[in-house]
């Protein structure tokens, strides 16, 4: 059972449980943002693929040209960095990434402000993700917060991110386990004592799936880059 620390009116939530709840909420919001930005994202992915092909072709051409003259690896690196075609291809990739990623992220951020503030100020005192894991957001006395404080708490979360997540890691510090944005807003995340200390099995599986998804994404990026290089060399040969 989760117990209330001495001197506290509520039982502070564990860090991993808080993350699991947040990831549930943000996954729903990101999925909605991607759906609303589907056409832009689809076109952006095509632009990214084209930019990767251009970079691969430029690298392959530079390598072929220099290897014919017995170039060293250092010569290859210098030629690649100085090649205007390569710089143009990298700039195109950067523009494509920005055009693809920023719109859904900005939309998700706006949706998140409304989502977190409205739910945490509601009678639930929690977003659906927090509610599923027996969490609620309260003030220092353990009572319900208003919409203004809930919005301020969410906006203060930006400071927890820009401190390279140090602000979030403060939630590991007992006894109150308050993240930086909780300290700023005068709130804390409380856990229902009836939920117990251990995560539910479904939440553990959810966290494991996130790890698998991260590995799969890294593998996809590697394979995509390898395929682009292979196409570039096939074109030269």
C-alpha positions as CSV (number, residue, x, y, z in Angstrom):
1,X,0.0,0.0,0.0
2,X,1.1,3.6,-0.7
3,X,1.2,5.5,2.6
4,X,1.2,9.2,3.4
5,X,4.5,10.6,4.5
6,X,4.6,12.2,8.0
7,X,3.5,15.8,7.9
8,X,1.8,15.5,4.5
9,X,-2.0,15.5,3.9
10,X,-1.7,13.3,0.7
11,X,0.4,10.4,-0.5
12,X,2.9,11.7,-3.1
13,X,2.8,9.9,-6.5
14,X,5.8,7.8,-7.6
15,X,7.8,9.1,-10.5
16,X,7.3,6.1,-12.8
17,X,3.5,6.2,-12.3
18,X,3.5,9.9,-13.1
19,X,5.4,9.3,-16.3
20,X,3.1,6.4,-17.3
21,X,0.1,8.6,-16.8
22,X,1.6,11.5,-18.7
23,X,2.6,9.3,-21.6
24,X,-0.9,8.0,-21.9
25,X,-2.3,11.5,-22.2
26,X,0.3,12.9,-24.5
27,X,0.1,9.8,-26.8
28,X,-3.6,10.5,-27.3
29,X,-3.0,14.2,-28.0
30,X,-0.1,13.5,-30.5
31,X,-2.3,11.0,-32.3
32,X,-5.1,13.6,-32.6
33,X,-2.6,16.3,-33.8
34,X,-1.1,13.9,-36.4
35,X,-4.5,13.1,-37.7
36,X,-5.5,16.7,-38.0
37,X,-2.1,17.5,-39.8
38,X,-2.2,14.3,-41.8
39,X,-1.8,15.9,-45.3
40,X,1.1,18.1,-44.1
41,X,2.9,15.2,-42.4
42,X,2.4,12.9,-45.4
43,X,3.9,15.5,-47.8
44,X,6.6,16.3,-45.3
45,X,7.7,12.6,-45.1
46,X,8.0,12.6,-48.9
47,X,10.2,15.7,-48.8
48,X,12.4,14.1,-46.1
49,X,12.8,11.0,-48.1
50,X,13.8,13.1,-51.2
51,X,16.2,15.1,-49.1
52,X,17.9,11.9,-47.7
53,X,18.2,10.6,-51.3
54,X,19.9,13.9,-52.3
55,X,22.3,13.7,-49.4
56,X,23.2,10.1,-50.2
57,X,23.7,10.9,-53.9
58,X,26.0,13.8,-53.0
59,X,28.0,11.7,-50.6
60,X,28.3,8.9,-53.0
61,X,29.4,11.2,-55.8
62,X,32.0,12.9,-53.6
63,X,33.3,9.5,-52.5
64,X,33.6,8.2,-56.0
65,X,35.3,11.3,-57.3
66,X,37.9,11.4,-54.6
67,X,38.6,7.7,-54.4
68,X,39.5,7.8,-58.0
69,X,42.3,10.2,-57.0
70,X,43.5,8.1,-54.0
71,X,41.9,10.4,-51.4
72,X,42.3,9.8,-47.7
73,X,39.3,9.7,-45.3
74,X,40.2,13.2,-44.2
75,X,40.0,14.4,-47.8
76,X,36.6,12.8,-48.1
77,X,35.3,14.5,-45.0
78,X,36.6,17.9,-46.1
79,X,35.2,17.5,-49.6
80,X,31.8,16.5,-48.2
81,X,31.7,19.4,-45.8
82,X,32.7,21.9,-48.6
83,X,30.5,20.5,-51.3
84,X,27.7,23.1,-52.0
85,X,25.4,20.3,-53.2
86,X,25.8,18.6,-49.8
87,X,25.1,21.8,-47.9
88,X,22.0,22.4,-50.1
89,X,20.8,18.9,-49.5
90,X,21.3,19.2,-45.7
91,X,19.4,22.6,-45.7
92,X,16.6,20.9,-47.7
93,X,16.4,18.1,-45.1
94,X,16.4,20.6,-42.2
95,X,13.5,22.6,-43.8
96,X,11.6,19.4,-44.5
97,X,12.0,18.2,-40.9
98,X,10.8,21.5,-39.6
99,X,7.8,21.7,-41.9
100,X,6.8,18.1,-40.9
101,X,7.4,18.1,-37.2
102,X,6.6,21.6,-35.9
103,X,2.9,21.9,-37.0
104,X,1.7,18.7,-35.2
105,X,3.9,19.5,-32.2
106,X,2.5,23.0,-31.9
107,X,-1.0,21.7,-32.3
108,X,-0.4,19.0,-29.7
109,X,1.0,21.6,-27.3
110,X,-2.1,23.8,-27.6
111,X,-4.4,20.8,-27.2
112,X,-2.3,19.7,-24.1
113,X,-2.8,23.1,-22.5
114,X,-6.6,22.8,-22.7
115,X,-6.6,19.1,-21.9
116,X,-4.4,19.2,-18.8
117,X,-5.8,22.4,-17.4
118,X,-9.4,21.5,-17.9
119,X,-9.2,17.9,-16.5
120,X,-6.9,18.8,-13.6
121,X,-9.3,21.6,-12.5
122,X,-12.4,19.4,-12.9
123,X,-14.1,17.2,-10.3
124,X,-11.8,14.4,-11.4
125,X,-8.7,16.5,-10.5
126,X,-6.9,14.4,-13.0
127,X,-6.5,13.8,-16.7
128,X,-7.8,10.4,-18.1
129,X,-4.2,9.1,-17.9
130,X,-3.8,10.1,-14.3
131,X,-7.2,8.9,-13.4
132,X,-6.4,5.5,-14.9
133,X,-3.4,5.2,-12.5
134,X,-5.1,6.5,-9.4
135,X,-3.5,10.0,-9.5
136,X,-4.9,13.5,-8.9
137,X,-3.5,17.0,-8.8
138,X,-4.0,18.9,-5.6
139,X,-2.8,22.0,-3.8
140,X,-0.6,22.0,-0.7
141,X,-3.6,21.2,1.5
142,X,-4.6,18.3,-0.7
143,X,-7.7,20.1,-2.1
144,X,-8.9,20.7,-5.6
145,X,-7.2,23.4,-7.7
146,X,-8.8,26.0,-10.0
147,X,-8.4,26.4,-13.8
148,X,-5.9,29.3,-13.5
149,X,-3.6,27.3,-11.2
150,X,-4.0,24.2,-13.4
151,X,-3.1,26.2,-16.5
152,X,-0.1,27.8,-14.7
153,X,1.1,24.4,-13.6
154,X,1.0,23.2,-17.2
155,X,2.8,26.2,-18.6
156,X,5.4,26.0,-15.9
157,X,6.1,22.5,-17.2
158,X,8.1,24.2,-20.0
159,X,10.8,25.0,-17.3
160,X,11.0,21.3,-16.4
161,X,11.7,20.5,-20.0
162,X,14.2,23.3,-20.7
163,X,16.2,22.3,-17.7
164,X,17.1,19.1,-19.5
165,X,14.4,17.3,-17.5
166,X,16.1,18.2,-14.2
167,X,12.8,19.8,-13.3
168,X,11.0,16.6,-13.8
169,X,13.5,14.6,-11.9
170,X,12.8,16.7,-8.8
171,X,9.7,14.5,-8.6
172,X,12.0,11.8,-7.3
173,X,12.9,13.9,-4.2
174,X,11.0,13.0,-1.0
175,X,8.9,13.7,0.9
176,X,6.6,15.7,-1.4
177,X,8.1,14.5,-4.7
178,X,7.2,17.7,-6.5
179,X,8.5,18.4,-10.0
180,X,9.7,22.0,-10.7
181,X,6.3,23.0,-12.2
182,X,4.6,21.7,-9.1
183,X,6.8,23.7,-6.9
184,X,6.1,26.8,-9.0
185,X,2.3,26.3,-9.0
186,X,2.1,25.2,-5.4
187,X,0.6,21.8,-6.4
188,X,1.5,18.2,-6.1
189,X,0.4,14.9,-7.6
190,X,-1.3,12.6,-5.1
191,X,-1.8,8.9,-5.4
192,X,-4.8,7.0,-4.2
193,X,-3.5,4.8,-1.3
194,X,-5.7,2.0,-2.6
195,X,-3.8,1.6,-5.8
196,X,-0.7,0.2,-4.1
197,X,3.0,0.9,-4.8
198,X,3.4,-1.4,-7.9
199,X,2.3,-0.3,-11.3
200,X,-0.6,-2.3,-12.9
201,X,0.5,-5.0,-15.3
202,X,-1.0,-3.1,-18.2
203,X,1.0,0.1,-17.4
204,X,4.2,-1.9,-17.2
205,X,3.4,-3.4,-20.7
206,X,2.7,0.2,-21.9
207,X,6.1,1.4,-20.8
208,X,7.8,-1.6,-22.3
209,X,6.0,-0.9,-25.6
210,X,7.5,2.6,-25.6
211,X,11.0,1.1,-25.3
212,X,10.3,-1.2,-28.2
213,X,8.9,1.7,-30.3
214,X,12.0,3.8,-29.6
215,X,14.3,0.9,-30.8
216,X,12.1,0.3,-33.8
217,X,12.3,4.0,-34.8
218,X,16.1,4.0,-34.5
219,X,16.3,0.9,-36.6
220,X,14.0,2.4,-39.2
221,X,16.1,5.5,-39.5
222,X,19.3,3.4,-39.9
223,X,17.7,1.2,-42.6
224,X,16.3,4.3,-44.4
225,X,19.7,5.9,-44.5
226,X,21.3,2.7,-45.6
227,X,18.7,2.2,-48.4
228,X,19.3,5.8,-49.6
229,X,23.1,5.2,-49.8
230,X,22.5,2.0,-51.6
231,X,20.3,3.7,-54.2
232,X,22.9,6.4,-54.6
233,X,25.7,3.9,-55.3
234,X,23.5,1.8,-57.6
235,X,22.8,5.0,-59.6
236,X,26.6,5.7,-59.9
237,X,27.4,2.2,-60.8
